[in-house]
Amino acid sequence: MDQAEVLLIGGRAGVGKTTVGWEVSARLRDAQVAHAVIDGDFMGAVHPAPTGDAHRAGVTERNLVAVWGNYVALGYRRLVYTNTVSVLDEAAPMFRRAMGAGVRLVRVLLTATDETAEQRLAGRELGSELEHETRSSARNARLLEERAPVGVVRVVTDGRSVIDIASEVVAVTGWADMGVGGASATG
């Protein structure tokens, strides 16, 4: 397999992107599907936010180019990438620049009610960020609902196990259906 493929897992804060991303990775490992995982939230985590050509999105892209380049050099062609807005159309050009114009984008938007997201955030945010994260999560939920393009697969997470959600997400990719041929980094 020469074509790069990326599974983009997006969604509001508290929806379970990172947790689902790691469970997707576990399911792919079980199916012997070679892949890499990147939590996109860390790719631009700098303070203060850069300005000009080095703005935060530019830092994220530079880091994605560098990290993906390392993975490609090792033979990997599939990436699981989690980030709130990664499923939006405006994110696609970054992945095409970083991974090649022919990259196959598989976009999954995880969804949850306000109540579910708030409950999960309250369990996760043990410091001073809970109020900020809760407001930001609600705002991003509206933005994603309004702007997620046709073709983005929506997966409800309320009241479901991480294993169940990840199984649905893996099925969307079709990667596990490739059997042992997906076992090598290039296969």
Backbone as a chain_set.jsonl record, in Angstrom:
{"seq": "MDQAEVLLIGGRAGVGKTTVGWEVSARLRDAQVAHAVIDGDFMGAVHPAPTGDAHRAGVTERNLVAVWGNYVALGYRRLVYTNTVSVLDEAAPMFRRAMGAGVRLVRVLLTATDETAEQRLAGRELGSELEHETRSSARNARLLEERAPVGVVRVVTDGRSVIDIASEVVAVTGWADMGVGGASATG", "coords": {"N": [[0.847, -1.178, 0.0], [0.787, 2.041, -1.029], [-0.527, 4.456, -0.912], [-1.259, 7.006, 1.362], [-3.307, 6.995, 4.281], [-5.613, 8.514, 6.46], [-7.275, 8.422, 9.502], [-9.426, 10.585, 10.784], [-10.413, 11.686, 13.821], [-12.747, 13.556, 15.223], [-14.41, 15.972, 17.369], [-16.218, 17.475, 20.093], [-14.786, 18.739, 23.203], [-14.514, 16.374, 25.779], [-15.894, 14.355, 24.579], [-14.562, 12.044, 24.093], [-12.429, 11.612, 22.308], [-9.564, 11.139, 22.435], [-9.429, 8.857, 24.084], [-10.997, 7.054, 22.577], [-9.432, 7.057, 20.262], [-7.087, 5.744, 21.154], [-8.19, 3.259, 21.778], [-9.088, 2.489, 19.258], [-6.582, 2.159, 18.098], [-5.71, -0.064, 19.604], [-7.525, -1.992, 18.703], [-6.825, -2.092, 16.002], [-4.191, -3.013, 16.259], [-4.732, -5.584, 17.273], [-5.868, -6.659, 14.991], [-3.692, -6.76, 13.43], [-2.953, -4.545, 11.87], [-0.912, -2.223, 10.521], [-0.088, 0.983, 11.754], [0.009, 4.458, 12.793], [-0.304, 6.731, 15.567], [-1.48, 9.928, 16.398], [-2.071, 12.482, 18.667], [-3.597, 15.247, 17.937], [-3.992, 17.544, 19.455], [-1.681, 18.059, 20.824], [0.136, 18.837, 18.949], [0.322, 21.521, 18.395], [0.735, 22.748, 20.792], [1.787, 25.278, 22.255], [2.977, 28.137, 24.057], [3.522, 31.555, 24.36], [0.908, 31.824, 21.851], [2.132, 31.612, 18.586], [2.662, 34.211, 16.112], [1.952, 35.625, 12.858], [3.536, 33.959, 10.1], [4.166, 31.786, 11.595], [1.966, 30.984, 13.077], [-0.287, 29.221, 15.356], [-1.641, 27.121, 13.934], [0.144, 26.819, 11.874], [2.387, 25.872, 13.251], [1.365, 23.444, 14.132], [1.009, 22.159, 11.644], [3.68, 22.057, 10.704], [4.796, 20.378, 12.631], [3.254, 18.075, 12.197], [4.061, 17.422, 9.569], [6.772, 16.801, 10.058], [6.641, 14.665, 11.965], [4.988, 12.793, 10.619], [6.6, 12.38, 8.402], [8.721, 10.988, 9.585], [7.38, 8.632, 10.327], [6.626, 7.663, 7.773], [9.144, 7.157, 6.689], [9.737, 4.911, 8.096], [8.002, 3.155, 7.006], [5.241, 3.305, 7.424], [1.794, 3.847, 6.522], [-0.706, 4.454, 7.363], [-2.633, 6.517, 9.491], [-3.909, 7.404, 12.641], [-5.579, 10.092, 13.809], [-6.368, 12.4, 16.23], [-8.34, 15.192, 16.981], [-10.151, 18.1, 17.803], [-11.339, 19.739, 15.633], [-10.513, 18.443, 13.343], [-12.003, 17.112, 11.413], [-13.228, 18.935, 9.779], [-13.664, 20.691, 6.632], [-11.739, 22.723, 6.257], [-9.479, 21.724, 7.462], [-8.527, 19.709, 5.853], [-6.675, 20.498, 3.711], [-4.232, 20.775, 5.129], [-3.606, 18.132, 5.834], [-3.313, 17.045, 3.309], [-1.099, 18.462, 2.365], [0.813, 17.628, 4.239], [0.785, 14.826, 4.091], [0.57, 14.074, 1.484], [-0.933, 14.651, -1.697], [-2.75, 12.715, -2.536], [-3.793, 11.531, -0.284], [-6.021, 9.505, 1.571], [-8.812, 10.522, 3.246], [-10.518, 9.69, 6.109], [-13.218, 10.519, 7.853], [-14.462, 10.931, 11.086], [-16.879, 11.985, 13.291], [-17.233, 12.271, 16.61], [-19.952, 12.348, 18.838], [-21.753, 13.816, 21.599], [-24.109, 14.472, 24.192], [-24.688, 17.639, 25.863], [-24.836, 17.179, 28.617], [-23.518, 14.68, 28.962], [-20.925, 15.325, 27.998], [-20.203, 17.349, 29.822], [-20.178, 15.9, 32.228], [-18.09, 14.069, 31.734], [-15.963, 15.861, 31.357], [-15.848, 17.018, 33.919], [-14.837, 14.893, 35.353], [-12.347, 14.688, 34.247], [-10.989, 17.201, 34.131], [-9.171, 18.364, 36.486], [-7.937, 20.56, 37.39], [-7.744, 24.09, 37.0], [-9.205, 24.527, 34.682], [-11.82, 23.648, 34.107], [-14.293, 25.182, 33.83], [-13.724, 26.817, 31.607], [-13.176, 24.807, 29.663], [-15.669, 23.536, 29.538], [-17.368, 25.559, 28.501], [-16.059, 26.025, 26.044], [-16.305, 23.487, 24.895], [-19.093, 23.262, 24.443], [-19.429, 25.349, 22.599], [-17.787, 24.429, 20.49], [-19.16, 22.087, 19.848], [-21.479, 23.077, 18.652], [-20.334, 24.427, 16.448], [-19.11, 22.285, 15.06], [-21.358, 20.741, 14.42], [-22.689, 22.47, 12.686], [-20.783, 22.853, 10.631], [-19.519, 20.483, 9.833], [-18.704, 18.545, 7.076], [-20.709, 16.961, 4.467], [-20.672, 13.485, 4.401], [-19.022, 13.048, 6.536], [-18.789, 10.763, 9.077], [-20.938, 10.328, 11.698], [-20.714, 9.447, 15.073], [-22.351, 8.436, 17.838], [-21.642, 8.809, 21.264], [-22.773, 8.72, 23.769], [-23.652, 6.892, 26.637], [-22.373, 4.558, 25.801], [-19.888, 1.962, 25.536], [-16.326, 2.366, 25.377], [-15.046, 0.43, 23.878], [-17.098, -0.494, 22.192], [-17.676, 1.856, 20.742], [-15.177, 2.312, 19.492], [-15.025, 0.021, 17.905], [-17.033, 0.535, 16.031], [-15.928, 2.79, 14.807], [-13.519, 1.768, 13.718], [-14.626, 0.016, 11.854], [-15.61, 1.832, 9.992], [-13.299, 2.66, 8.681], [-12.442, 0.44, 7.227], [-10.034, -0.786, 7.422], [-9.387, -3.003, 9.081], [-10.494, -5.06, 7.72], [-8.711, -5.915, 5.93], [-7.161, -7.962, 6.725], [-4.348, -10.116, 7.33], [-2.699, -8.973, 5.464], [-2.517, -6.359, 6.142], [-0.583, -6.316, 8.02], [2.138, -5.587, 7.827], [4.184, -2.633, 7.889], [4.089, -1.365, 5.452], [2.091, -2.677, 4.188]], "CA": [[0.0, 0.0, 0.0], [1.58, 3.265, -1.103], [-1.363, 5.617, -0.612], [-1.449, 7.309, 2.777], [-4.682, 7.09, 4.753], [-5.699, 9.06, 7.807], [-8.55, 8.417, 10.2], [-9.56, 11.813, 11.561], [-11.44, 11.558, 14.855], [-13.03, 14.879, 15.75], [-15.526, 16.094, 18.295], [-16.109, 18.436, 21.192], [-14.076, 18.302, 24.4], [-15.323, 15.516, 26.63], [-16.612, 13.35, 23.794], [-13.787, 10.81, 24.165], [-11.572, 11.45, 21.125], [-8.277, 10.523, 22.761], [-9.697, 7.507, 24.581], [-11.425, 6.251, 21.429], [-8.269, 6.911, 19.386], [-6.207, 4.689, 21.679], [-8.885, 1.975, 21.649], [-8.997, 2.169, 17.829], [-5.229, 1.631, 17.916], [-5.672, -1.417, 20.169], [-8.281, -2.879, 17.81], [-6.006, -2.267, 14.797], [-3.079, -3.902, 16.63], [-5.294, -6.936, 17.335], [-6.1, -7.088, 13.602], [-2.374, -6.694, 12.788], [-2.959, -3.461, 10.888], [0.126, -1.244, 10.831], [-0.61, 2.356, 11.821], [0.602, 5.373, 13.768], [-1.319, 7.514, 16.272], [-1.087, 11.275, 16.815], [-3.075, 13.329, 19.306], [-3.363, 16.546, 17.319], [-4.009, 18.632, 20.437], [-0.319, 18.323, 21.288], [0.995, 19.249, 17.832], [0.463, 22.977, 18.396], [0.627, 23.161, 22.194], [2.848, 26.215, 22.61], [2.506, 29.384, 24.647], [2.318, 32.139, 23.766], [0.617, 31.421, 20.481], [2.934, 32.351, 17.615], [1.952, 35.1, 15.19], [2.483, 35.647, 11.492], [3.633, 32.677, 9.406], [4.375, 30.718, 12.567], [0.779, 30.877, 13.923], [-0.468, 27.894, 15.961], [-1.945, 26.137, 12.891], [1.4, 26.597, 11.161], [3.209, 25.016, 14.107], [0.749, 22.115, 14.051], [1.327, 21.564, 10.346], [5.117, 21.75, 10.665], [5.02, 19.188, 13.453], [2.658, 16.938, 11.503], [4.957, 17.086, 8.459], [7.977, 16.169, 10.601], [6.332, 13.373, 12.593], [4.529, 11.884, 9.572], [7.792, 12.028, 7.614], [9.428, 9.933, 10.321], [6.599, 7.404, 10.2], [6.73, 7.2, 6.387], [10.485, 6.595, 6.529], [9.703, 3.588, 8.716], [7.112, 2.318, 6.211], [3.822, 3.413, 7.782], [0.948, 4.55, 5.566], [-2.0, 4.74, 7.989], [-2.523, 7.367, 10.671], [-5.083, 7.735, 13.454], [-5.309, 11.465, 14.259], [-7.474, 12.949, 16.995], [-8.336, 16.636, 17.215], [-11.516, 18.624, 17.795], [-11.858, 20.215, 14.342], [-9.804, 17.776, 12.25], [-12.938, 16.593, 10.409], [-13.769, 20.025, 8.965], [-13.031, 20.869, 5.321], [-10.566, 23.592, 6.299], [-8.324, 20.952, 7.945], [-8.095, 18.778, 4.814], [-5.455, 20.888, 3.006], [-3.054, 20.503, 5.954], [-3.279, 16.714, 5.721], [-2.831, 16.811, 1.939], [0.279, 18.973, 2.293], [1.695, 16.851, 5.108], [0.776, 13.399, 3.81], [0.498, 13.851, 0.045], [-2.204, 15.08, -2.298], [-3.649, 11.582, -2.705], [-4.151, 10.925, 1.0], [-7.44, 9.168, 1.778], [-9.29, 11.047, 4.517], [-11.688, 9.036, 6.695], [-13.579, 11.47, 8.909], [-15.465, 10.484, 12.05], [-17.214, 12.989, 14.301], [-17.845, 11.719, 17.816], [-20.918, 13.281, 19.405], [-22.272, 13.557, 22.942], [-24.963, 15.546, 24.698], [-24.033, 18.561, 26.802], [-24.752, 16.532, 29.935], [-22.461, 13.665, 28.923], [-19.633, 16.006, 27.876], [-19.914, 18.028, 31.091], [-19.845, 14.87, 33.213], [-16.75, 13.563, 31.424], [-15.001, 16.936, 31.635], [-15.725, 17.162, 35.377], [-13.97, 13.814, 35.809], [-11.017, 14.826, 33.647], [-10.377, 18.499, 34.408], [-9.003, 18.451, 37.93], [-7.319, 21.846, 37.698], [-8.501, 25.339, 36.873], [-9.723, 24.687, 33.319], [-13.136, 23.037, 33.894], [-15.288, 26.127, 33.318], [-13.299, 27.18, 30.252], [-13.357, 23.637, 28.794], [-17.109, 23.297, 29.378], [-17.871, 26.561, 27.54], [-15.428, 25.756, 24.752], [-16.879, 22.253, 24.382], [-20.432, 23.57, 23.91], [-19.228, 26.177, 21.406], [-17.266, 23.572, 19.427], [-20.218, 21.163, 19.432], [-22.322, 23.81, 17.684], [-19.523, 24.659, 15.247], [-18.957, 21.021, 14.34], [-22.661, 20.352, 13.88], [-22.99, 23.365, 11.57], [-19.791, 22.894, 9.559], [-18.994, 19.181, 9.407], [-19.176, 18.322, 5.709], [-21.409, 15.744, 4.096], [-19.724, 12.375, 4.311], [-18.426, 12.797, 7.84], [-19.581, 9.766, 9.797], [-21.201, 10.728, 13.092], [-20.81, 8.316, 15.985], [-22.85, 8.848, 19.145], [-20.879, 8.173, 22.338], [-23.545, 8.693, 25.016], [-24.102, 5.617, 27.159], [-21.74, 3.439, 25.096], [-18.527, 1.644, 25.977], [-15.247, 2.771, 24.47], [-14.807, -0.701, 22.971], [-18.179, -0.47, 21.206], [-17.471, 3.036, 19.884], [-13.985, 2.076, 18.669], [-15.362, -0.993, 16.895], [-17.772, 1.222, 14.975], [-14.992, 3.672, 14.103], [-12.633, 0.922, 12.909], [-15.415, -0.484, 10.72], [-15.706, 2.915, 9.0], [-12.047, 2.737, 7.913], [-12.229, -0.728, 6.375], [-8.651, -1.263, 7.567], [-9.316, -4.312, 9.721], [-10.984, -6.035, 6.755], [-7.609, -6.266, 5.041], [-6.543, -9.178, 7.25], [-2.931, -10.14, 7.613], [-2.029, -8.095, 4.516], [-2.31, -5.074, 6.803], [0.319, -6.505, 9.149], [3.407, -4.878, 7.692], [4.043, -1.172, 7.862], [3.782, -0.935, 4.091], [1.007, -3.505, 3.646]], "C": [[0.89, 1.238, 0.0], [0.79, 4.498, -0.716], [-1.477, 5.792, 0.902], [-2.933, 7.409, 3.077], [-4.664, 7.644, 6.167], [-7.138, 8.974, 8.304], [-8.556, 9.649, 11.091], [-10.721, 11.634, 12.536], [-11.609, 12.926, 15.495], [-14.186, 14.847, 16.725], [-15.211, 17.067, 19.405], [-15.253, 17.874, 22.326], [-15.021, 17.467, 25.253], [-16.069, 14.427, 25.896], [-15.865, 12.012, 23.799], [-12.844, 10.568, 23.007], [-10.285, 10.694, 21.431], [-8.472, 9.08, 23.209], [-10.107, 6.581, 23.442], [-10.252, 6.029, 20.483], [-7.337, 5.803, 19.856], [-6.881, 3.324, 21.593], [-8.932, 1.539, 20.183], [-7.629, 1.554, 17.547], [-5.126, 0.198, 18.442], [-6.386, -2.409, 19.25], [-7.484, -3.137, 16.524], [-4.797, -3.166, 15.082], [-3.56, -5.352, 16.664], [-5.51, -7.514, 15.939], [-4.809, -7.067, 12.781], [-2.332, -5.684, 11.643], [-1.927, -2.423, 11.331], [-0.442, 0.169, 10.77], [0.204, 3.16, 12.827], [-0.545, 6.165, 14.389], [-0.725, 8.87, 16.652], [-2.281, 11.95, 17.468], [-2.775, 14.749, 18.846], [-3.361, 17.708, 18.293], [-2.606, 19.005, 20.902], [0.586, 18.867, 20.194], [1.203, 20.759, 17.772], [0.409, 23.557, 19.794], [1.842, 23.993, 22.599], [2.213, 27.463, 23.217], [3.68, 30.344, 24.752], [2.127, 31.659, 22.333], [1.449, 32.256, 19.525], [2.061, 33.226, 16.72], [2.577, 34.993, 13.811], [2.476, 34.263, 10.877], [3.764, 31.503, 10.374], [3.176, 30.56, 13.502], [0.586, 29.431, 14.376], [-0.776, 26.821, 14.909], [-0.694, 25.822, 12.081], [2.343, 25.7, 11.946], [2.681, 23.586, 14.05], [1.118, 21.434, 12.75], [2.801, 21.189, 10.25], [5.42, 20.488, 11.47], [4.44, 17.945, 12.805], [3.549, 16.485, 10.348], [6.168, 16.312, 8.977], [7.682, 14.777, 11.157], [5.878, 12.375, 11.532], [5.703, 11.455, 8.697], [8.61, 10.933, 8.276], [8.69, 8.603, 10.206], [6.71, 6.821, 8.795], [8.092, 6.55, 6.15], [10.582, 5.19, 7.127], [8.712, 2.648, 8.022], [5.633, 2.419, 6.524], [3.059, 4.238, 6.75], [-0.416, 4.902, 6.131], [-1.777, 5.514, 9.285], [-3.884, 7.52, 11.325], [-4.762, 9.073, 14.091], [-6.537, 11.99, 14.978], [-7.278, 14.444, 17.202], [-9.75, 17.152, 17.005], [-12.037, 18.906, 16.393], [-11.217, 19.533, 13.138], [-10.723, 17.297, 11.134], [-13.482, 17.67, 9.478], [-12.99, 20.158, 7.656], [-11.771, 21.717, 5.386], [-9.319, 22.885, 6.833], [-7.738, 20.076, 6.841], [-6.826, 19.213, 4.091], [-4.175, 20.622, 3.813], [-2.64, 19.038, 5.817], [-2.767, 16.379, 4.328], [-1.399, 17.317, 1.768], [1.236, 18.096, 3.08], [1.849, 15.401, 4.656], [0.709, 13.061, 2.322], [-0.894, 14.145, -0.489], [-3.216, 13.947, -2.407], [-4.085, 10.917, -1.411], [-5.653, 10.665, 1.072], [-7.819, 9.637, 3.176], [-10.545, 10.291, 4.928], [-12.045, 9.881, 7.904], [-14.73, 10.95, 9.761], [-15.636, 11.571, 13.098], [-17.905, 12.289, 15.46], [-18.77, 12.77, 18.404], [-21.331, 12.842, 20.805], [-23.163, 14.727, 23.327], [-24.148, 16.457, 25.604], [-23.827, 17.885, 28.151], [-23.62, 15.509, 29.986], [-21.092, 14.326, 28.875], [-19.252, 16.68, 29.192], [-19.507, 17.029, 32.172], [-18.424, 14.342, 32.984], [-15.687, 14.612, 31.713], [-14.784, 17.116, 33.132], [-14.829, 16.069, 35.953], [-12.537, 13.95, 35.337], [-10.29, 16.085, 34.084], [-10.29, 18.726, 35.912], [-8.386, 19.774, 38.363], [-8.281, 22.996, 37.472], [-9.244, 25.497, 35.545], [-11.153, 24.192, 33.1], [-14.139, 23.997, 33.278], [-14.973, 26.519, 31.874], [-13.561, 26.023, 29.28], [-14.831, 23.355, 28.526], [-17.709, 24.272, 28.373], [-17.34, 26.297, 26.139], [-16.027, 24.51, 24.097], [-18.251, 22.506, 23.751], [-20.328, 24.379, 22.623], [-18.748, 25.314, 20.236], [-18.295, 22.55, 18.951], [-21.118, 21.831, 18.398], [-21.577, 24.017, 16.373], [-19.401, 23.384, 14.42], [-20.268, 20.568, 13.714], [-23.004, 21.182, 12.642], [-22.058, 23.165, 10.382], [-19.205, 21.557, 9.131], [-19.567, 18.86, 8.027], [-19.969, 17.022, 5.55], [-20.353, 14.647, 3.96], [-18.994, 12.098, 5.606], [-19.357, 11.835, 8.581], [-19.711, 10.212, 11.25], [-21.409, 9.475, 13.943], [-21.19, 8.845, 17.359], [-22.084, 8.091, 20.226], [-21.646, 8.055, 23.652], [-23.937, 7.269, 25.388], [-23.489, 4.393, 26.504], [-20.345, 3.194, 25.643], [-17.518, 2.103, 24.93], [-14.978, 1.666, 23.455], [-15.848, -0.722, 21.856], [-17.991, 0.689, 20.216], [-16.3, 2.797, 18.943], [-14.246, 1.036, 17.59], [-16.107, -0.365, 15.724], [-16.837, 2.105, 14.143], [-14.057, 2.863, 13.21], [-13.372, 0.395, 11.686], [-15.529, 0.557, 9.618], [-14.461, 2.953, 8.112], [-11.916, 1.62, 6.894], [-10.851, -1.338, 6.546], [-8.565, -2.664, 8.141], [-9.79, -5.408, 8.79], [-9.871, -6.539, 5.837], [-6.845, -7.476, 5.532], [-5.057, -9.016, 7.466], [-2.152, -9.282, 6.629], [-1.779, -6.72, 5.098], [-1.271, -5.144, 7.909], [1.618, -5.742, 9.013], [3.154, -3.379, 7.61], [3.653, -0.693, 6.48], [2.583, -1.667, 3.515], [-0.26, -2.983, 3.999]], "O": [[1.662, 1.45, 0.936], [1.361, 5.482, -0.245], [-1.757, 4.838, 1.627], [-3.72, 7.85, 2.239], [-3.805, 7.288, 6.973], [-8.08, 9.391, 7.63], [-7.779, 9.742, 12.041], [-11.867, 11.453, 12.126], [-10.733, 13.399, 16.219], [-14.856, 13.826, 16.886], [-14.054, 17.431, 19.619], [-15.025, 16.666, 22.395], [-16.188, 17.817, 25.424], [-16.801, 13.652, 26.512], [-16.462, 10.967, 23.54], [-12.488, 9.42, 22.741], [-9.959, 9.717, 20.756], [-7.758, 8.184, 22.759], [-9.623, 5.453, 23.351], [-10.088, 4.929, 19.953], [-6.852, 5.012, 19.047], [-6.204, 2.324, 21.355], [-8.827, 0.347, 19.892], [-7.527, 0.55, 16.842], [-4.521, -0.658, 17.796], [-5.912, -3.526, 19.044], [-7.466, -4.258, 16.016], [-4.422, -3.986, 14.244], [-2.886, -6.246, 16.151], [-5.354, -8.717, 15.729], [-4.83, -7.327, 11.578], [-1.749, -5.941, 10.589], [-2.062, -1.821, 12.396], [-1.186, 0.51, 9.85], [0.982, 2.608, 13.606], [-1.627, 6.26, 13.81], [0.393, 8.949, 17.162], [-3.371, 11.989, 16.898], [-1.82, 15.375, 19.306], [-2.788, 18.757, 17.997], [-2.369, 20.136, 21.324], [1.695, 19.315, 20.481], [2.163, 21.226, 17.159], [0.075, 24.729, 19.969], [2.79, 23.49, 23.201], [1.065, 27.798, 22.928], [4.751, 29.942, 25.208], [3.053, 31.159, 21.694], [1.473, 33.482, 19.637], [0.858, 32.995, 16.595], [3.608, 34.344, 13.63], [1.549, 33.481, 11.089], [3.502, 30.359, 10.006], [3.337, 30.055, 14.613], [1.221, 28.521, 13.843], [-0.229, 25.721, 14.982], [-0.498, 24.685, 11.652], [3.026, 24.857, 11.365], [3.454, 22.634, 13.935], [1.499, 20.263, 12.744], [3.132, 20.108, 9.762], [6.202, 19.639, 11.042], [5.05, 16.877, 12.852], [3.766, 15.286, 10.17], [6.547, 15.289, 8.406], [8.394, 13.821, 10.853], [6.328, 11.229, 11.535], [5.787, 10.295, 8.295], [9.132, 10.048, 7.598], [9.315, 7.561, 10.01], [6.87, 5.61, 8.641], [8.183, 5.515, 5.49], [11.413, 4.385, 6.708], [8.593, 1.483, 8.4], [4.837, 1.683, 5.941], [3.588, 5.191, 6.178], [-1.207, 5.573, 5.467], [-0.871, 5.217, 10.064], [-4.889, 7.737, 10.649], [-3.787, 9.19, 14.833], [-7.627, 12.025, 14.406], [-6.19, 14.899, 17.553], [-10.46, 16.682, 16.116], [-13.073, 18.367, 16.001], [-11.369, 20.012, 12.014], [-10.263, 17.093, 10.01], [-14.133, 17.348, 8.485], [-11.818, 19.791, 7.576], [-10.822, 21.461, 4.644], [-8.211, 23.396, 6.672], [-6.556, 19.736, 6.895], [-5.954, 18.373, 3.866], [-3.144, 20.279, 3.234], [-1.452, 18.739, 5.698], [-1.889, 15.529, 4.174], [-0.584, 16.676, 1.105], [2.356, 17.847, 2.633], [2.917, 14.81, 4.816], [0.782, 11.891, 1.946], [-1.898, 13.914, 0.184], [-4.421, 14.195, -2.374], [-4.687, 9.844, -1.442], [-6.457, 11.511, 0.679], [-7.227, 9.21, 4.167], [-11.524, 10.254, 4.182], [-11.28, 9.959, 8.865], [-15.796, 10.588, 9.265], [-14.669, 12.021, 13.712], [-19.016, 11.778, 15.32], [-18.418, 13.948, 18.464], [-21.269, 11.662, 21.149], [-22.983, 15.842, 22.838], [-23.061, 16.097, 26.055], [-22.762, 18.007, 28.755], [-22.85, 15.479, 30.946], [-20.192, 13.941, 29.621], [-18.103, 16.59, 29.625], [-18.587, 17.293, 32.946], [-17.653, 14.189, 33.931], [-14.628, 14.292, 32.253], [-13.656, 17.343, 33.57], [-14.133, 16.3, 36.942], [-11.619, 13.399, 35.945], [-9.096, 16.039, 34.377], [-11.232, 19.223, 36.529], [-8.319, 20.076, 39.554], [-9.48, 22.882, 37.724], [-9.861, 26.538, 35.321], [-11.659, 24.308, 31.984], [-14.78, 23.652, 32.285], [-15.864, 26.545, 31.025], [-14.106, 26.235, 28.197], [-15.202, 22.98, 27.413], [-18.469, 23.869, 27.493], [-18.09, 26.341, 25.164], [-16.232, 24.483, 22.884], [-18.533, 22.021, 22.656], [-21.058, 24.123, 21.665], [-19.246, 25.451, 19.118], [-18.304, 22.184, 17.775], [-21.475, 21.221, 17.39], [-22.141, 23.802, 15.3], [-19.576, 23.416, 13.202], [-20.277, 20.065, 12.591], [-23.544, 20.659, 11.667], [-22.491, 23.292, 9.237], [-18.46, 21.504, 8.153], [-20.782, 18.899, 7.835], [-19.901, 16.12, 6.385], [-19.259, 14.892, 3.451], [-18.405, 11.029, 5.768], [-20.559, 12.076, 8.691], [-18.715, 10.441, 11.935], [-22.169, 8.575, 13.585], [-20.443, 9.61, 17.969], [-21.896, 6.879, 20.124], [-21.202, 7.352, 24.56], [-24.483, 6.53, 24.569], [-24.027, 3.293, 26.634], [-19.699, 4.11, 26.153], [-17.836, 2.21, 23.746], [-14.708, 1.952, 22.288], [-15.506, -0.947, 20.695], [-18.132, 0.513, 19.006], [-16.404, 3.044, 17.741], [-13.737, 1.16, 16.476], [-15.847, -0.691, 14.566], [-16.949, 2.155, 12.918], [-13.828, 3.238, 12.06], [-12.802, 0.336, 10.596], [-15.544, 0.211, 8.437], [-14.56, 3.246, 6.921], [-11.348, 1.818, 5.82], [-10.529, -2.318, 5.876], [-7.721, -3.445, 7.704], [-9.518, -6.582, 9.041], [-10.069, -7.476, 5.064], [-5.963, -7.972, 4.83], [-4.569, -7.922, 7.749], [-1.026, -8.891, 6.937], [-0.922, -5.986, 4.606], [-1.08, -4.182, 8.653], [2.157, -5.285, 10.021], [2.05, -2.931, 7.3], [2.942, 0.304, 6.358], [2.104, -1.3, 2.442], [-1.287, -3.551, 3.628]]}, "num_chains": 1, "name": "protein.A"}
